[in-house]
Amino acid sequence: MELKQALSEEEKDTLLNQLKSRFETHTARHEGVEWTDVQNKLNDNQLCVLYNMDITGGEPDVVFLGENLVFADFSKESPKGRRSICYDRAALEARKKHKPANSAVDLAREIGVELLTESEYRELQSIEPFDLKTSSWVLTTDDVRSLGGALFCDRRYDTVFLYHNGADSYYGARGFRGRLKI
């Protein structure tokens, strides 16, 4: 998987068709929003970010998070191309053995998205359930992070749970979800 910094016209057209199809298939995620309005707001940089979200398995779609219209990851499980990573660069560098390939914070920056906060994660879960077998790192507060921890969420027993772990931990079933404000 290679993240892109720019897209060809053909890649843009393919991506827009895919996003439009997903948008039209899942109308409950964005009631009252018209695809043409969304498409008209997108610039080349945002299209590149959306491409990167998609190739890493995020299945981005339009949703309101609070007052903001964003693209957020709606893959049923934590995006496959973003798993087996620790929380941030400091955690990655602190590992002496068996370092993961990347961190959630760094990969989010490379993709061009922001990690979901706990409240955004819960808001998305109120729209439709996901992470029934996986989990996702969420933006961790400085006070928790300064003590060596990081936060992640998942959905089990029809309930969204928030947990903690060492920021340097990583598991094959833990990734992260992101958002792109439009």
C-alpha positions in Angstrom: 0.0 0.0 0.0 1.5 3.3 -1.1 0.0 6.5 0.2 -0.4 9.2 -2.5 0.6 12.9 -2.4 -1.2 13.6 -5.7 -3.8 11.9 -7.9 -4.1 11.6 -11.6 -7.4 12.7 -13.2 -8.4 9.1 -13.7 -7.7 8.3 -10.0 -9.8 11.3 -9.0 -12.7 10.2 -11.2 -12.6 6.6 -9.9 -12.4 7.8 -6.3 -15.3 10.3 -6.8 -17.5 7.6 -8.3 -16.7 5.3 -5.4 -17.4 7.9 -2.8 -20.7 8.9 -4.6 -21.8 5.3 -4.7 -21.0 4.8 -0.9 -22.8 8.1 -0.2 -25.9 7.0 -2.1 -25.9 3.5 -0.6 -25.8 4.8 3.0 -28.1 7.9 3.0 -28.9 7.5 6.7 -25.4 8.6 7.6 -26.0 12.1 6.1 -29.7 12.9 5.8 -30.3 16.3 4.2 -26.9 16.4 2.5 -26.6 16.4 -1.3 -23.7 14.7 -3.0 -23.1 17.6 -5.4 -22.7 20.0 -2.5 -20.1 17.6 -1.0 -18.3 17.1 -4.3 -18.1 20.9 -4.9 -16.4 21.4 -1.6 -13.6 18.9 -2.3 -10.2 20.1 -3.4 -7.3 18.1 -4.8 -5.6 17.8 -1.4 -8.8 16.5 0.3 -9.3 14.0 -2.6 -5.8 12.7 -2.0 -6.5 12.3 1.7 -9.8 10.4 0.9 -7.9 8.2 -1.5 -5.4 7.4 1.3 -8.3 6.7 3.8 -9.8 4.4 1.3 -6.7 2.4 0.3 -5.9 1.8 4.0 -9.3 0.2 4.4 -11.3 3.1 6.0 -14.3 3.2 3.6 -14.8 6.9 4.2 -18.3 8.4 4.0 -19.9 11.8 4.8 -21.4 12.3 8.3 -22.0 15.2 10.7 -19.9 15.0 13.8 -21.3 17.7 16.0 -21.8 20.7 13.8 -19.1 19.7 11.3 -19.6 17.9 8.0 -16.7 15.4 7.7 -15.6 12.2 6.0 -15.1 9.5 8.6 -14.0 5.9 8.4 -17.0 3.5 8.3 -15.3 0.2 7.8 -17.1 -2.5 9.7 -13.8 -3.3 11.6 -10.8 -1.2 12.3 -9.2 -0.4 8.9 -6.9 -3.3 7.8 -4.1 -1.1 6.5 -3.9 0.7 9.9 -3.6 -2.2 12.4 -0.7 -3.6 14.4 0.6 -0.1 15.3 1.3 1.5 18.7 -0.2 4.9 19.7 2.5 7.5 18.9 6.1 8.2 17.9 7.4 8.3 21.5 5.8 4.9 22.2 7.3 3.5 19.0 10.8 4.7 19.9 10.5 3.4 23.5 10.0 -0.2 22.3 13.2 -2.1 22.6 12.0 -5.3 20.8 9.4 -6.2 18.2 8.7 -2.6 17.1 5.6 -2.2 15.0 5.9 -0.6 11.6 4.3 2.7 12.6 2.2 4.5 15.1 -1.4 5.7 14.9 -0.6 9.3 15.3 2.2 9.2 12.6 0.1 7.2 10.1 -2.9 9.5 10.6 -0.6 12.5 9.8 0.8 10.6 6.7 -2.8 9.9 5.5 -3.9 13.4 6.3 -6.6 12.7 8.9 -7.1 13.4 12.5 -7.7 10.6 15.0 -11.3 10.4 16.4 -11.8 11.6 19.9 -13.7 9.4 22.3 -16.9 11.5 21.8 -16.6 11.4 18.0 -16.1 7.6 18.2 -19.2 7.3 20.3 -21.2 9.6 18.0 -20.3 7.4 15.0 -21.3 4.3 16.9 -24.7 5.9 17.4 -25.1 5.9 13.6 -24.2 2.3 13.0 -22.2 -0.3 14.9 -18.6 -1.1 14.1 -15.4 -2.6 15.7 -17.3 -5.6 16.9 -14.2 -7.8 16.6 -11.5 -5.1 16.5 -10.6 -1.9 18.4 -9.4 1.6 17.5 -7.0 4.0 19.2 -8.7 7.3 20.0 -7.1 10.7 20.6 -5.6 10.5 24.1 -5.4 13.4 26.5 -2.0 14.7 27.5 -2.5 13.7 31.2 -3.0 10.0 30.3 -0.3 10.1 27.7 2.3 11.6 30.0 1.8 8.6 32.3 2.6 6.2 29.5 -0.9 5.2 28.6 -3.2 5.6 25.6 -6.9 5.1 25.0 -8.8 2.9 22.6 -12.5 1.9 22.1 -14.5 -0.9 20.7 -18.1 -2.2 20.7 -19.1 -5.3 22.6 -22.4 -6.5 24.0 -24.1 -3.6 22.2 -22.1 -1.2 24.3 -19.2 1.1 23.4 -16.3 0.7 25.8 -13.3 2.9 26.4 -10.1 1.2 27.6 -6.5 2.1 28.3 -3.3 0.3 27.5 0.4 1.2 27.4 0.9 3.5 24.4 3.7 1.2 23.1 1.3 -1.8 22.9 0.0 -3.0 19.6 -2.2 -5.8 18.5 -3.3 -7.3 15.1 -6.9 -6.3 15.8 -6.2 -2.7 16.9 -5.9 0.2 14.5 -7.5 3.6 14.3 -10.2 5.6 12.7 -9.9 9.1 11.3 -11.8 12.0 10.1 -11.4 14.7 7.4 -13.3 18.0 7.8 -14.7 19.3 4.6 
